[in-house]
Amino acid sequence: MGDATMRTWDTSADVVVVGYGGAGVVAALAARETGAEVLAIDRYIGGGATALSGGIVYAGGGTWVQRAAGIEDDVDNMLAYLRAEVGDAVSEQTLRRFCEGSAAMIDWMTGHGVPFDPSLCPYKTSYPTDDHYLYYSGSENSGGFRELARPSQRGHRAHGRGVSGKKIFQPLAASAAKRGVKAQTATRATGLIVENGRVVGVHATTLADAPAKVLRRFTLLSKISAKPGVYHPGLRKAVQAQLDRLERRYGRPISIQARSGVVVTTGGFIANGAMVNKHAPTYPWAEGLPLGTAGDDGSGITMAQEIGAAVGKMDAMSTWRFIAPPSAFFGSIAVDANGQRMIDESRYGAALGAAIATSPGNRAWLLLDAELEAEARRQIGPQSVWFQRMQAERLLRVGRVTGNTIEEVAARAGIEPAALRKTVDAHNRAIAGNLPDPMGKPADIRRSLLAGPFALLDISFKARLSYPMPMLTLGGLLVDEDTGAVRTEDGGTIPGLFAAGRAAVGVCSNSYVSGLSIADCVFSGRRAGAHAVEPVAQLS
């Protein structure tokens, strides 16, 4: 940090990418495609949250995958839906560019080895099984959105067994390496170097010269901290203490010159409790699971702030409360502690999570009758991958309240019986009279709840152990939407500094649907990587 006119560099490149996850590898590839020399550094072993994710890319407008599956879509149709989801997170012009380039984005990813498959999922779900790789990953076919745009499946899952985020990062990283991108892991950025008002490099601490056995241990601990650490915060904390000790003992400080530009792609800040509390003090984030690696600690955002960068949407959080599979659960009704209906239950899980976040005591239940529950139980096996099956079984077993009547089940759950009865009657009357659903749920998804015994399934935030609830941050550095250059508080930009992915405000910084973050990582990563090289051309 700070200005300096004379220094010795330990290494240099035209473009230095800080953070080597989804946005980082894309930015590195984009910069390298211009002919620039690129060095990417990562505090851990690379991959970031993208490698841990389900591997969903939100894309449309007529991708080759959609066409092969027989799905009709176009740019205006995609734009009409996303305009309602994205809101003012980005400008109308930027959102249109995102949609117009969506099909080409899938072509670009395919060209770099990311495998996609046009097998269409025949039912609505939060994540398809290994038999299906194209599905409704948002609220496209939910109430309200059907009137805005023709529902089209846009959730492009990378082809691979289990959660397939690695099938996005690994091929891109392999392609980057083949094309000459240098990646240096076990290297933590500690600050940005500024000369004459321009970012010209990065301060870092690296274990690159540590003994081989130390690096092997660092790699193993990094893997444990990443995936198991999401579900076991105590385990992550203990592992991180060991990683910090290795860094203190074997790390050495280095200075990395960026002759053209630095691209910050360090992710969000969900792993930094103090930072979340600062920006979203009323949000019940402690009840959820921090979705990301320990590297999602906001360090890249704060490094940029220290040299005058502006931030936005820092209080925006996404909380996912998925109720399907089984898809029959979309026919249930979600009620709060007062017995009031909360939302069209067919909406994407982040919308349900947002509704619970504002409900009294963050309490919520799904109400099912006997027929709907029986149907749901039959669907669990064929519609679920292993972790979904486990969650559905837990939901049906832990925190479950039953009763032969609506009044009985309400009383046992601590809900006012008359209030729940009124909600259920309104729901059933609308179906019987072929009237619109009170919450806008489409008619083909609705189910009358008539046959006892009835069950209330606890989907409250406090049901953390029995029903995990992923959460992530959506805000970050403000960037110029044409270039990805980091903006200052007065509306200017910081020369030589760019940002992408969840370290920056982007397409999904207001509202989240599956695949929109990775799609934005690709969109914003390509933008930042390409523009970070421009000063090289001007100087040559």
TAUR-V590644 format. One record per residue. RES is the residue in one small letter. PHI is phi as a letter, one per 40 degrees, with the letter a starting at -180 (none if undefined). PSI is psi as a letter, one per 40 degrees, with the letter a starting at -180 (999 if undefined). Layout:
# TAUR-V590644
res,phi,psi
RES,PHI,PSI
RES,PHI,PSI
This chain:
# TAUR-V590644
res,phi,psi
m,none,i
g,g,i
d,c,i
a,a,i
t,b,e
m,b,h
r,a,i
t,b,h
w,c,h
d,c,d
t,a,i
s,a,i
a,a,i
d,c,d
v,b,h
v,b,h
v,b,h
v,b,h
g,h,h
y,b,g
g,b,a
g,c,d
a,c,d
g,c,d
v,c,d
v,c,d
a,c,d
a,c,d
l,c,d
a,c,d
a,c,d
r,c,d
e,c,e
t,c,e
g,g,e
a,c,i
e,c,h
v,b,h
l,b,h
a,b,h
i,b,i
d,a,h
r,c,d
y,b,b
i,b,e
g,g,i
g,h,d
g,f,a
a,c,d
t,c,d
a,c,d
l,c,e
s,c,i
g,c,e
g,g,f
i,c,h
v,b,h
y,c,h
a,a,i
g,a,a
g,g,e
g,h,f
t,c,i
w,c,d
v,c,d
q,c,d
r,c,d
a,c,d
a,c,e
g,g,f
i,c,h
e,c,h
d,a,i
d,a,i
v,c,d
d,c,d
n,c,d
m,c,d
l,c,d
a,c,d
y,c,d
l,c,d
r,d,d
a,c,d
e,c,d
v,c,d
g,g,b
d,c,e
a,d,d
v,b,i
s,c,i
e,d,d
q,c,d
t,c,d
l,c,d
r,c,d
r,c,d
f,d,d
c,c,d
e,c,d
g,c,e
s,c,d
a,c,d
a,c,d
m,c,d
i,c,d
d,c,d
w,c,d
m,c,d
t,c,d
g,c,d
h,c,e
g,g,e
v,c,h
p,c,h
f,b,i
d,a,h
p,c,e
s,c,h
l,c,h
c,c,h
p,c,e
y,b,i
k,c,h
t,a,i
s,c,d
y,a,h
p,c,i
t,c,i
d,c,e
d,c,e
h,b,i
y,b,e
l,b,h
y,a,i
y,c,h
s,c,e
g,b,b
s,b,f
e,d,d
n,b,f
s,c,i
g,d,i
g,g,d
f,c,d
r,c,d
e,c,d
l,c,d
a,a,i
r,c,h
p,c,h
s,b,h
q,c,h
r,b,e
g,c,h
h,c,h
r,c,h
a,d,h
h,c,h
g,i,i
r,c,i
g,g,a
v,c,h
s,b,f
g,d,d
k,c,d
k,c,e
i,c,d
f,c,d
q,d,d
p,c,d
l,c,d
a,c,d
a,c,d
s,c,d
a,c,d
a,c,d
k,c,d
r,c,e
g,h,e
v,c,h
k,c,h
a,b,h
q,b,h
t,c,a
a,f,f
t,b,h
r,b,h
a,c,h
t,b,e
g,a,i
l,b,i
i,b,h
v,b,h
e,b,h
n,f,f
g,g,e
r,b,h
v,c,h
v,b,e
g,i,a
v,b,h
h,c,h
a,a,i
t,b,h
t,b,i
l,b,e
a,d,d
d,c,e
a,c,i
p,d,i
a,d,d
k,c,d
v,c,d
l,c,d
r,c,d
r,c,d
f,c,d
t,c,d
l,c,d
l,c,d
s,c,d
k,c,d
i,c,d
s,c,d
a,c,c
k,c,d
p,c,d
g,c,d
v,c,d
y,c,e
h,b,g
p,d,d
g,c,d
l,c,d
r,c,d
k,c,d
a,c,d
v,c,d
q,c,d
a,c,d
q,c,d
l,c,d
d,c,d
r,c,d
l,c,d
e,c,d
r,c,d
r,c,d
y,b,e
g,c,i
r,b,i
p,c,i
i,b,i
s,b,h
i,b,h
q,c,h
a,b,h
r,c,d
s,b,d
g,a,i
v,b,h
v,b,h
v,c,h
t,b,f
t,c,e
g,g,a
g,c,a
f,b,f
i,c,d
a,c,e
n,b,g
g,d,d
a,c,d
m,c,d
v,c,d
n,c,d
k,c,d
h,c,d
a,b,g
p,c,d
t,c,e
y,c,h
p,c,f
w,c,d
a,c,e
e,c,e
g,b,a
l,b,h
p,c,h
l,c,h
g,i,a
t,c,i
a,c,e
g,c,e
d,c,f
d,b,e
g,g,e
s,c,d
g,c,d
i,c,d
t,c,d
m,d,d
a,c,d
q,c,d
e,c,d
i,b,e
g,h,e
a,c,i
a,c,i
v,b,i
g,a,i
k,f,f
m,c,e
d,c,e
a,c,h
m,b,i
s,b,h
t,b,h
w,b,h
r,b,g
f,c,h
i,b,e
a,b,i
p,c,i
p,c,i
s,c,d
a,d,d
f,c,d
f,c,e
g,c,e
s,c,i
i,b,h
a,c,h
v,b,i
d,c,a
a,c,e
n,c,e
g,g,e
q,c,i
r,c,i
m,b,d
i,a,i
d,c,h
e,c,e
s,c,e
r,c,i
y,d,i
g,d,d
a,c,d
a,c,d
l,c,d
g,c,d
a,c,d
a,c,d
i,c,d
a,c,d
t,b,e
s,c,i
p,d,h
g,g,e
n,f,f
r,c,i
a,a,i
w,b,i
l,b,h
l,b,h
l,b,i
d,b,i
a,c,d
e,c,d
l,c,d
e,c,d
a,c,d
e,c,d
a,c,d
r,c,d
r,c,d
q,c,e
i,d,d
g,c,d
p,c,d
q,b,e
s,b,i
v,c,i
w,d,d
f,c,d
q,c,d
r,c,d
m,c,d
q,c,d
a,c,d
e,c,d
r,c,d
l,c,d
l,c,e
r,b,d
v,b,h
g,g,e
r,c,h
v,b,h
t,b,i
g,a,i
n,c,d
t,b,i
i,c,d
e,c,d
e,c,d
v,c,d
a,c,d
a,c,d
r,c,d
a,c,e
g,g,e
i,b,i
e,c,h
p,d,d
a,c,d
a,c,d
l,c,d
r,d,d
k,c,d
t,c,d
v,c,d
d,c,d
a,c,d
h,c,d
n,c,d
r,c,d
a,c,d
i,c,d
a,c,d
g,c,e
n,f,f
l,b,i
p,d,i
d,c,h
p,d,d
m,b,e
g,g,e
k,c,h
p,c,i
a,c,d
d,c,e
i,b,d
r,c,i
r,b,h
s,c,h
l,b,g
l,b,d
a,b,h
g,c,i
p,c,i
f,b,i
a,b,h
l,b,h
l,b,h
d,c,h
i,b,f
s,c,i
f,c,d
k,c,e
a,c,f
r,c,d
l,c,d
s,c,e
y,a,g
p,d,i
m,b,g
p,c,i
m,a,i
l,a,i
t,c,i
l,b,e
g,c,i
g,i,a
l,c,h
l,c,h
v,b,i
d,c,h
e,c,e
d,c,d
t,b,d
g,g,e
a,c,h
v,c,h
r,c,i
t,b,i
e,c,d
d,c,e
g,g,e
g,c,a
t,b,i
i,c,h
p,d,h
g,g,e
l,b,h
f,b,i
a,a,i
a,a,i
g,g,a
r,c,e
a,c,e
a,b,i
v,c,h
g,a,a
v,d,d
c,b,f
s,c,e
n,b,d
s,a,i
y,b,h
v,b,i
s,d,h
g,g,e
l,c,d
s,c,d
i,c,d
a,d,d
d,c,d
c,d,d
v,c,d
f,c,d
s,c,d
g,c,d
r,c,d
r,c,d
a,c,d
g,c,d
a,c,d
h,c,d
a,c,e
v,c,e
e,d,d
p,c,d
v,c,d
a,c,d
q,c,d
l,c,e
s,c,999
